[in-house]
């Protein structure tokens, strides 16, 4: 799969009573289509996947695929800290609508680098789809070292990419430096999208794109056209809203932003709580005064 460009880590919309808001999904997908995102990732961290039942996940897949109608490529998140459980999930899931699997590094257990390597090796052997390794040490409690990821790509040909949300540009640059050209490096941090692109990343999997795909797409075009000053100007203008949507956690902030745009409610599931009224007000004010939301 070509992961170049703008991917979006799709939220799961909930009604005020906490049930899945299937009526909001068409508008969310339409926002992606009109915003010309390059692919959609469902069941990532932003989807609150840890709080979804298997029945709910199947229902979301059905809703998204029926609405999307193959207009935008789909990636599915299948990750966790129980390797055997994940192998069973890969083997029993209907993956016909998806082009790749995004799999987060095992969390909580804090495996060694060898344990991380062995974990992804087992998933790669079982997966009929390409795998995007997801490194987000702030959530998992352990880091994937560049050398470990390089070893994976050499030994398992269907490990094709890494979503780097380490927040460490030096580490990201080391991955870009040592990995062969066919391995795709993707930014996993909205605040680092432009620096990552300029360092050699192929694109981003964005939280902000749930609400505002258009300015991000514009940034990509500026980079492609060599209009770096315009790209930087847009990057810095986006930082205020990016910082706000992560201030009280993800997807708390982006759901508040989407609520301001009438895309969905700002409801999240415990242990997360919805955005405070103060944060929501600041998000709305920033959106109203922005130069990039039109």
VOBA-1610 file (N, C-alpha, C; in pm, whole numbers, padded with zeros to 5 digits, always signed):
BEGIN
Unk+00084-00120+00000Unk+00000+00000+00000Unk+00087+00124+00000Unk+00049+00221-00081Unk+00118+00348-00083Unk+00056+00438+00024Unk+00135+00471+00126Unk+00085+00549+00239Unk+00123+00696+00228Unk+00157+00739+00108Unk+00193+00878+00089Unk+00073+00968+00111Unk+00096+01080+00177Unk-00009+01180+00190Unk-00078+01180+00324Unk-00205+01217+00321Unk-00282+01245+00443Unk-00370+01127+00483Unk-00331+01062+00589Unk-00417+00963+00652Unk-00487+01026+00772Unk-00605+00975+00806Unk-00678+01030+00920Unk-00709+00917+01018Unk-00679+00942+01146Unk-00711+00847+01253Unk-00853+00876+01298Unk-00946+00803+01243Unk-01088+00834+01261Unk-01135+00812+01404Unk-01214+00907+01454Unk-01279+00892+01584Unk-01393+00791+01574Unk-01442+00747+01690Unk-01570+00676+01698Unk-01670+00771+01761Unk-01772+00816+01687Unk-01868+00911+01744Unk-01964+00841+01840Unk-01993+00908+01950Unk-02087+00854+02049Unk-02201+00953+02071Unk-02319+00899+02101Unk-02431+00982+02143Unk-02411+01024+02288Unk-02497+01111+02335Unk-02487+01158+02473Unk-02502+01045+02575Unk-02572+00938+02535Unk-02590+00826+02627Unk-02474+00727+02621Unk-02372+00756+02536Unk-02254+00671+02528Unk-02259+00565+02421Unk-02373+00546+02356Unk-02382+00448+02248Unk-02321+00507+02121Unk-02286+00421+02027Unk-02223+00467+01903Unk-02324+00546+01821Unk-02283+00660+01773Unk-02368+00748+01695Unk-02348+00719+01547Unk-02419+00620+01499Unk-02404+00580+01359Unk-02456+00687+01263Unk-02547+00771+01309Unk-02601+00876+01223Unk-02497+00983+01190Unk-02393+00995+01272Unk-02289+01095+01246Unk-02182+01044+01150Unk-02173+00914+01131Unk-02064+00859+01050Unk-02070+00906+00904Unk-02188+00914+00840Unk-02189+00964+00701Unk-02129+01103+00685Unk-02162+01194+00777Unk-02106+01330+00769Unk-01956+01333+00791Unk-01909+01247+00880Unk-01765+01239+00906Unk-01692+01187+00782Unk-01745+01081+00723Unk-01684+01025+00602Unk-01689+01126+00487Unk-01801+01198+00475Unk-01812+01299+00369Unk-01708+01409+00388Unk-01680+01445+00512Unk-01575+01544+00540Unk-01439+01494+00493Unk-01416+01364+00506Unk-01291+01306+00457Unk-01286+01306+00304Unk-01399+01274+00243Unk-01404+01267+00097Unk-01384+01405+00036Unk-01460+01502+00085Unk-01447+01638+00031Unk-01313+01700+00067Unk-01256+01657+00180Unk-01123+01705+00219Unk-01010+01632+00149Unk-01045+01529+00072Unk-00951+01455-00013Unk-00839+01390+00068Unk-00876+01328+00181Unk-00776+01252+00255Unk-00738+01130+00172Unk-00618+01081+00194Unk-00567+00971+00112Unk-00605+00833+00165Unk-00626+00821+00296Unk-00672+00694+00352Unk-00725+00718+00493Unk-00810+00626+00539Unk-00874+00634+00670Unk-00824+00519+00755Unk-00786+00549+00877Unk-00748+00447+00975Unk-00859+00437+01078Unk-00921+00320+01090Unk-01019+00300+01196Unk-00957+00212+01306Unk-01006+00232+01426Unk-00964+00155+01544Unk-00820+00181+01586Unk-00778+00306+01570Unk-00654+00347+01632Unk-00684+00403+01770Unk-00583+00463+01833Unk-00602+00523+01965Unk-00716+00624+01963Unk-00723+00705+01858Unk-00823+00811+01848Unk-00964+00757+01844Unk-00980+00632+01805Unk-01113+00569+01798Unk-01160+00516+01932Unk-01080+00535+02038Unk-01114+00478+02170Unk-01138+00327+02158Unk-01054+00263+02080Unk-01076+00122+02047Unk-01074+00033+02171Unk-01000+00073+02274Unk-00995-00008+02395Unk-01130-00015+02466Unk-01220+00077+02431Unk-01352+00084+02495Unk-01463+00034+02404Unk-01427-00032+02294Unk-01527-00085+02202Unk-01535-00237+02215Unk-01657-00290+02210Unk-01674-00434+02210Unk-01652-00488+02070Unk-01635-00618+02059Unk-01619-00680+01927Unk-01743-00660+01841Unk-01859-00665+01903Unk-01984-00642+01828Unk-01989-00500+01775Unk-01948-00404+01858Unk-01947-00265+01813Unk-01846-00245+01701Unk-01731-00307+01710Unk-01629-00292+01607Unk-01681-00345+01473Unk-01747-00458+01475Unk-01804-00512+01351Unk-01908-00418+01292Unk-01988-00357+01380Unk-02092-00265+01333Unk-02030-00139+01273Unk-01922-00091+01333Unk-01853+00027+01280Unk-01792-00004+01144Unk-01729-00120+01131Unk-01672-00161+01003Unk-01780-00164+00896Unk-01894-00223+00927Unk-02002-00231+00830Unk-02049-00091+00790Unk-02065-00004+00889Unk-02113+00132+00859Unk-02013+00209+00773Unk-01886+00204+00810Unk-01784+00279+00738Unk-01770+00228+00595Unk-01765+00097+00578Unk-01746+00041+00444Unk-01866+00068+00354Unk-01986+00063+00410Unk-02105+00089+00329Unk-02113+00236+00286Unk-02073+00324+00374Unk-02078+00467+00342Unk-01962+00507+00250Unk-01846+00451+00277Unk-01726+00488+00201Unk-01733+00439+00057Unk-01791+00322+00035Unk-01807+00267-00100Unk-01675+00264-00178Unk-01568+00226-00109Unk-01435+00213-00170Unk-01380+00344-00227Unk-01435+00457-00182Unk-01386+00585-00232Unk-01249+00621-00174Unk-01225+00582-00050Unk-01099+00610+00017Unk-01045+00478+00072Unk-00916+00447+00051Unk-00859+00325+00108Unk-00871+00323+00260Unk-00888+00203+00314Unk-00907+00185+00458Unk-00793+00104+00519Unk-00752+00146+00638Unk-00655+00073+00721Unk-00724+00040+00852Unk-00701-00079+00905Unk-00764-00120+01030Unk-00658-00134+01139Unk-00692-00086+01257Unk-00604-00103+01371Unk-00631-00236+01440Unk-00527-00318+01448Unk-00533-00443+01525Unk-00405-00448+01608Unk-00416-00412+01734Unk-00298-00406+01818Unk-00333-00432+01962Unk-00232-00460+02042Unk-00255-00488+02183Unk-00134-00550+02248Unk-00153-00601+02369Unk-00039-00654+02442Unk-00046-00805+02465Unk-00136-00871+02393Unk-00147-01017+02400Unk-00128-01071+02259Unk-00009-01121+02232Unk+00025-01163+02096Unk-00069-01271+02045Unk-00097-01371+02128Unk-00183-01483+02086Unk-00323-01433+02053Unk-00374-01344+02135Unk-00508-01287+02109Unk-00510-01213+01976Unk-00406-01138+01947Unk-00399-01063+01821Unk-00390-01157+01702Unk-00315-01264+01715Unk-00306-01361+01607Unk-00444-01417+01574Unk-00521-01447+01679Unk-00656-01498+01658Unk-00744-01392+01593Unk-00728-01265+01633Unk-00809-01157+01575Unk-00778-01141+01427Unk-00651-01147+01391Unk-00613-01136+01251Unk-00672-01251+01170Unk-00665-01370+01226Unk-00709-01489+01153Unk-00860-01499+01141Unk-00935-01438+01232Unk-01080-01451+01232Unk-01153-01325+01180Unk-01079-01218+01155Unk-01142-01094+01109Unk-01163-01096+00958Unk-01270-01032+00914Unk-01295-01013+00771Unk-01219-00888+00728Unk-01109-00907+00658Unk-01020-00797+00622Unk-01032-00757+00475Unk-01137-00801+00409Unk-01147-00780+00264Unk-01156-00633+00225Unk-01202-00549+00315Unk-01219-00407+00282Unk-01096-00322+00313Unk-00991-00385+00366Unk-00876-00309+00416Unk-00750-00336+00336Unk-00666-00234+00330Unk-00542-00244+00255Unk-00420-00271+00343Unk-00433-00244+00473Unk-00320-00264+00564Unk-00371-00270+00708Unk-00284-00318+00796Unk-00311-00322+00939Unk-00215-00228+01010Unk-00269-00143+01096Unk-00188-00061+01185Unk-00185-00132+01320Unk-00065-00162+01368Unk-00055-00237+01494Unk+00038-00168+01591Unk-00020-00128+01704Unk+00056-00057+01806Unk+00150-00152+01878Unk+00264-00099+01919Unk+00358-00179+01998Unk+00292-00219+02129Unk+00322-00340+02179Unk+00257-00387+02302Unk+00274-00289+02418Unk+00163-00259+02483Unk+00163-00164+02593Unk+00157-00237+02727Unk+00187-00167+02833Unk+00178-00211+02972Unk+00282-00317+03008Unk+00299-00420+02925Unk+00393-00528+02956Unk+00538-00481+02956Unk+00566-00375+02880Unk+00703-00324+02863Unk+00801-00433+02817Unk+00776-00489+02699Unk+00868-00593+02649Unk+01003-00535+02611Unk+01102-00623+02608Unk+01236-00585+02561Unk+01231-00565+02410Unk+01341-00516+02354Unk+01347-00500+02208Unk+01331-00635+02138Unk+01384-00740+02196Unk+01368-00873+02137Unk+01223-00917+02144Unk+01156-00886+02256Unk+01015-00920+02269Unk+00929-00846+02168Unk+00960-00718+02145Unk+00888-00639+02045Unk+00909-00699+01906Unk+01033-00734+01877Unk+01066-00795+01747Unk+00988-00926+01729Unk+00991-01012+01829Unk+00922-01141+01819Unk+00772-01123+01805Unk+00716-01025+01876Unk+00573-00997+01869Unk+00532-00960+01726Unk+00601-00863+01667Unk+00565-00821+01533Unk+00598-00929+01429Unk+00699-01008+01457Unk+00730-01119+01367Unk+00616-01218+01358Unk+00555-01250+01472Unk+00441-01341+01473Unk+00322-01281+01398Unk+00298-01152+01420Unk+00187-01087+01350Unk+00211-01085+01199Unk+00334-01057+01160Unk+00367-01051+01017Unk+00346-01186+00950Unk+00382-01292+01017Unk+00365-01426+00960Unk+00218-01461+00943Unk+00134-01408+01032Unk-00008-01444+01028Unk-00091-01351+00940Unk-00041-01233+00911Unk-00123-01131+00845Unk-00126-01148+00693Unk-00245-01143+00633Unk-00254-01143+00487Unk-00235-01004+00428Unk-00225-00903+00516Unk-00212-00764+00473Unk-00079-00706+00518Unk-00032-00600+00450Unk+00086-00529+00498Unk+00061-00473+00638Unk+00169-00459+00714Unk+00160-00410+00851Unk+00233-00277+00866Unk+00165-00182+00930Unk+00226-00056+00971Unk+00253-00066+01121Unk+00378-00062+01159Unk+00414-00065+01301Unk+00386+00073+01360Unk+00326+00075+01477Unk+00289+00202+01542Unk+00369+00218+01670Unk+00458+00316+01671Unk+00541+00342+01788Unk+00493+00468+01860Unk+00438+00452+01979Unk+00389+00565+02057Unk+00425+00543+02204Unk+00552+00560+02238Unk+00599+00525+02372Unk+00532+00600+02486Unk+00476+00719+02460Unk+00406+00791+02566Unk+00283+00715+02614Unk+00228+00629+02529Unk+00112+00548+02566Unk+00149+00404+02601Unk+00248+00349+02533Unk+00278+00207+02553Unk+00374+00181+02668Unk+00456+00280+02701Unk+00553+00261+02808Unk+00684+00202+02762Unk+00695+00174+02632Unk+00821+00125+02578Unk+00841+00181+02437Unk+00965+00191+02397Unk+01000+00250+02268Unk+01045+00141+02172Unk+01024+00164+02042Unk+01081+00074+01940Unk+01204+00143+01885Unk+01319+00085+01908Unk+01443+00147+01863Unk+01454+00135+01711Unk+01519+00232+01645Unk+01535+00225+01500Unk+01595+00094+01451Unk+01693+00042+01524Unk+01759-00082+01481Unk+01662-00200+01489Unk+01574-00198+01588Unk+01475-00305+01600Unk+01377-00302+01484Unk+01331-00181+01448Unk+01238-00170+01335Unk+01307-00210+01206Unk+01431-00168+01186Unk+01506-00206+01066Unk+01515-00357+01055Unk+01543-00424+01167Unk+01553-00571+01167Unk+01420-00633+01125Unk+01310-00578+01175Unk+01177-00629+01135Unk+01159-00621+00983Unk+01192-00505+00926Unk+01169-00485+00782Unk+01255-00578+00698Unk+01371-00612+00749Unk+01459-00704+00675Unk+01408-00847+00679Unk+01348-00885+00792Unk+01309-01025+00812Unk+01165-01055+00771Unk+01081-00952+00764Unk+00939-00973+00733Unk+00897-00872+00628Unk+00879-00920+00505Unk+00859-00828+00393Unk+00726-00756+00397Unk+00628-00807+00473Unk+00500-00736+00478Unk+00495-00632+00591Unk+00605-00610+00662Unk+00616-00493+00749Unk+00670-00380+00661Unk+00581-00288+00625Unk+00614-00193+00518Unk+00632-00049+00566Unk+00595-00022+00692Unk+00594+00118+00735Unk+00595+00128+00886Unk+00626+00247+00934Unk+00615+00278+01076Unk+00545+00411+01092Unk+00447+00413+01181Unk+00387+00540+01224Unk+00465+00583+01349Unk+00540+00689+01336Unk+00626+00733+01445Unk+00559+00845+01523Unk+00518+00813+01645Unk+00461+00913+01735Unk+00546+00923+01861Unk+00675+00903+01843Unk+00767+00912+01957Unk+00787+01056+02002Unk+00764+01151+01910Unk+00791+01290+01941Unk+00938+01324+01938Unk+01020+01229+01897Unk+01166+01244+01896Unk+01214+01256+01752Unk+01241+01378+01708Unk+01283+01398+01570Unk+01417+01333+01540Unk+01506+01327+01638Unk+01635+01261+01615Unk+01614+01113+01587Unk+01525+01049+01663Unk+01496+00908+01640Unk+01428+00888+01505Unk+01335+00976+01471Unk+01267+00965+01342Unk+01366+00979+01228Unk+01458+01071+01241Unk+01559+01090+01136Unk+01651+00969+01126Unk+01679+00904+01237Unk+01762+00784+01233Unk+01690+00672+01159Unk+01560+00659+01181Unk+01482+00560+01107Unk+01487+00589+00958Unk+01467+00715+00924Unk+01472+00755+00783Unk+01610+00731+00723Unk+01712+00749+00803Unk+01850+00735+00753Unk+01886+00589+00726Unk+01845+00498+00814Unk+01894+00361+00805Unk+01802+00268+00727Unk+01675+00305+00711Unk+01582+00214+00644Unk+01591+00230+00492Unk+01570+00121+00419Unk+01574+00129+00272Unk+01459+00214+00219Unk+01470+00264+00097Unk+01373+00360+00043Unk+01230+00308+00035Unk+01211+00176+00022Unk+01074+00126+00008Unk+00999+00122+00141Unk+01069+00140+00252Unk+01003+00143+00383Unk+00950+00285+00408Unk+00823+00293+00441Unk+00757+00423+00454Unk+00753+00466+00600Unk+00793+00590+00624Unk+00789+00648+00757Unk+00678+00753+00759Unk+00590+00741+00858Unk+00470+00825+00865Unk+00472+00902+00997Unk+00442+01029+00991Unk+00431+01108+01113Unk+00304+01069+01188Unk+00317+01055+01320Unk+00202+01025+01403Unk+00170+01135+01501Unk+00221+01254+01474Unk+00206+01367+01565Unk+00173+01491+01483Unk+00053+01548+01503Unk+00011+01662+01422Unk+00104+01781+01434Unk+00167+01799+01549Unk+00255+01914+01566Unk+00387+01897+01492Unk+00416+01774+01446Unk+00543+01747+01377Unk+00522+01708+01231Unk+00402+01727+01178Unk+00377+01687+01040Unk+00475+01751+00943Unk+00489+01882+00948Unk+00578+01949+00853Unk+00725+01911+00874Unk+00778+01917+00996Unk+00917+01873+01014Unk+00941+01731+00966Unk+00846+01643+00988Unk+00861+01504+00943Unk+00861+01495+00791Unk+00772+01569+00726Unk+00769+01570+00579Unk+00902+01618+00522Unk+00954+01724+00580Unk+01079+01781+00530Unk+01198+01690+00558Unk+01186+01606+00661Unk+01293+01511+00692Unk+01290+01389+00602Unk+01174+01366+00535Unk+01165+01253+00443Unk+01049+01160+00465Unk+00962+01189+00563Unk+00843+01107+00584Unk+00751+01116+00463Unk+00674+01009+00438Unk+00586+01008+00321Unk+00453+01076+00348Unk+00420+01096+00475Unk+00293+01157+00508Unk+00266+01153+00656Unk+00138+01161+00691Unk+00098+01164+00831Unk-00031+01087+00850Unk-00049+01034+00970Unk-00179+00984+01014Unk-00225+01081+01121Unk-00322+01164+01085Unk-00355+01284+01161Unk-00482+01269+01243Unk-00480+01327+01362Unk-00601+01342+01444Unk-00679+01465+01397Unk-00607+01574+01374Unk-00671+01699+01333Unk-00753+01683+01206Unk-00712+01594+01118Unk-00781+01576+00989Unk-00924+01525+01006Unk-00961+01474+01125Unk-01101+01442+01149Unk-01189+01563+01127Unk-01136+01680+01163Unk-01213+01803+01151Unk-01167+01890+01035Unk-01034+01904+01020Unk-00978+02001+00926Unk-00878+01936+00830Unk-00926+01852+00739Unk-00832+01792+00644Unk-00779+01890+00540Unk-00857+01992+00506Unk-00821+02081+00395Unk-00690+02157+00419Unk-00671+02223+00534Unk-00543+02292+00553Unk-00423+02199+00556Unk-00444+02077+00605Unk-00333+01980+00604Unk-00298+01939+00461Unk-00401+01918+00380Unk-00376+01886+00240Unk-00305+02001+00171Unk-00343+02124+00206Unk-00279+02242+00149Unk-00130+02246+00186Unk-00100+02206+00310Unk+00039+02202+00353Unk+00119+02103+00269Unk+00061+01987+00242Unk+00126+01888+00158Unk+00156+01946+00020Unk+00059+02015-00035Unk+00077+02074-00168Unk+00187+02179-00167Unk+00194+02259-00062Unk+00301+02358-00053Unk+00439+02290-00053Unk+00450+02181+00022Unk+00578+02108+00027Unk+00610+02051-00110Unk+00512+01988-00174Unk+00534+01928-00306Unk+00575+02032-00409Unk+00522+02154-00395Unk+00552+02261-00491Unk+00676+02342-00453Unk+00740+02304-00344Unk+00859+02377-00301Unk+00829+02512-00239Unk+00704+02533-00199Unk+00664+02660-00138Unk+00679+02649+00014Unk+00804+02644+00058Unk+00830+02610+00197Unk+00788+02721+00293Unk+00800+02846+00253Unk+00757+02953+00342Unk+00606+02946+00366Unk+00531+02917+00260Unk+00386+02901+00276Unk+00354+02781+00366Unk+00433+02674+00349Unk+00412+02555+00433Unk+00438+02587+00580Unk+00548+02659+00606Unk+00579+02697+00744Unk+00472+02789+00801Unk+00426+02885+00723Unk+00324+02977+00771Unk+00197+02901+00813Unk+00158+02805+00730Unk+00039+02726+00760Unk+00063+02637+00882Unk+00181+02578+00888Unk+00218+02493+01002Unk+00206+02570+01133Unk+00262+02688+01138Unk+00258+02766+01261Unk+00118+02816+01293Unk+00038+02844+01190Unk-00099+02887+01216Unk-00185+02774+01272Unk-00147+02650+01243Unk-00222+02534+01292Unk-00184+02494+01434Unk-00070+02539+01483Unk-00021+02492+01612Unk-00115+02524+01727Unk-00181+02640+01721Unk-00274+02675+01830Unk-00385+02572+01843Unk-00448+02538+01732Unk-00559+02442+01738Unk-00508+02302+01770Unk-00389+02267+01720Unk-00331+02136+01751Unk-00305+02125+01901Unk-00245+02226+01960Unk-00218+02222+02104Unk-00347+02213+02184Unk-00451+02282+02140Unk-00578+02279+02212Unk-00642+02141+02208Unk-00639+02075+02092Unk-00711+01947+02083Unk-00644+01835+02163Unk-00518+01856+02201Unk-00451+01755+02283Unk-00437+01796+02429Unk-00487+01914+02464Unk-00467+01967+02598Unk-00529+01878+02707Unk-00646+01823+02681Unk-00713+01738+02780Unk-00721+01593+02733Unk-00634+01557+02640Unk-00627+01418+02594Unk-00692+01398+02460Unk-00662+01286+02401Unk-00713+01249+02269Unk-00803+01127+02281Unk-00924+01132+02222Unk-00980+01229+02128Unk-01069+01336+02191Unk-01047+01366+02319Unk-01132+01463+02389Unk-01139+01595+02312Unk-01022+01649+02278Unk-01017+01779+02214Unk-01070+01780+02073Unk-01033+01679+01994Unk-01078+01681+01855Unk-01229+01659+01846Unk-01287+01585+01941Unk-01432+01569+01940Unk-01501+01701+01976Unk-01439+01780+02065Unk-01494+01913+02094Unk-01488+02001+01970Unk-01378+01993+01897Unk-01366+02068+01772Unk-01470+02024+01671Unk-01490+01894+01658Unk-01589+01842+01564Unk-01731+01879+01606Unk-01754+01884+01737Unk-01886+01928+01786Unk-01911+02073+01747Unk-01807+02154+01751Unk-01820+02295+01710Unk-01852+02307+01562Unk-01817+02204+01485Unk-01842+02203+01341Unk-01967+02121+01305Unk-02041+02076+01410Unk-02164+01997+01392Unk-02140+01865+01321Unk-02022+01808+01344Unk-01991+01678+01285Unk-02030+01562+01377Unk-02026+01584+01508Unk-02061+01482+01606Unk-02074+01547+01742Unk-02116+01468+01842Unk-02115+01514+01980Unk-01972+01507+02034Unk-01948+01575+02145Unk-01814+01569+02203Unk-01799+01456+02305Unk-01896+01364+02306Unk-01899+01256+02404Unk-01783+01159+02385Unk-01720+01122+02496Unk-01618+01017+02499Unk-01660+00915+02606Unk-01593+00803+02608Unk-01625+00700+02706Unk-01523+00702+02820Unk-01574+00677+02941Unk-01485+00663+03056Unk-01382+00554+03030Unk-01259+00576+03077Unk-01217+00674+03177Unk-01191+00816+03123Unk-01208+00840+02993Unk-01198+00978+02944Unk-01326+01053+02981Unk-01315+01183+02996Unk-01432+01267+03014Unk-01429+01376+02908Unk-01547+01425+02872Unk-01555+01520+02762Unk-01484+01651+02796Unk-01453+01726+02694Unk-01379+01852+02709Unk-01450+01946+02805Unk-01371+02014+02885Unk-01428+02113+02976Unk-01490+02227+02895Unk-01582+02299+02958Unk-01647+02411+02889Unk-01545+02518+02852Unk-01444+02534+02936Unk-01339+02633+02906Unk-01261+02595+02780Unk-01221+02468+02772Unk-01147+02423+02655Unk-01234+02432+02530Unk-01359+02389+02541Unk-01448+02392+02426Unk-01466+02535+02376Unk-01479+02629+02468Unk-01494+02769+02430Unk-01369+02821+02359Unk-01252+02783+02409Unk-01128+02828+02345Unk-01111+02766+02207Unk-01152+02642+02194Unk-01148+02577+02062Unk-01241+02649+01965Unk-01362+02679+02009Unk-01458+02748+01922Unk-01406+02886+01882Unk-01348+02958+01976Unk-01295+03091+01945Unk-01179+03084+01847Unk-01092+02984+01865Unk-00979+02967+01774Unk-01028+02932+01634Unk-01131+02847+01627Unk-01187+02808+01498Unk-01248+02929+01427Unk-01319+03012+01501Unk-01385+03129+01442Unk-01285+03230+01388Unk-01174+03244+01455Unk-01076+03346+01417Unk-00965+03293+01328Unk-00973+03164+01293Unk-00865+03102+01216Unk-00867+03148+01070Unk-00752+03138+01009Unk-00741+03171+00866Unk-00739+03045+00780Unk-00753+02929+00844Unk-00738+02805+00771Unk-00866+02721+00768Unk-00972+02763+00837Unk-01091+02678+00848Unk-01188+02694+00733Unk-01167+02796+00648Unk-01259+02817+00536Unk-01228+02724+00422
//
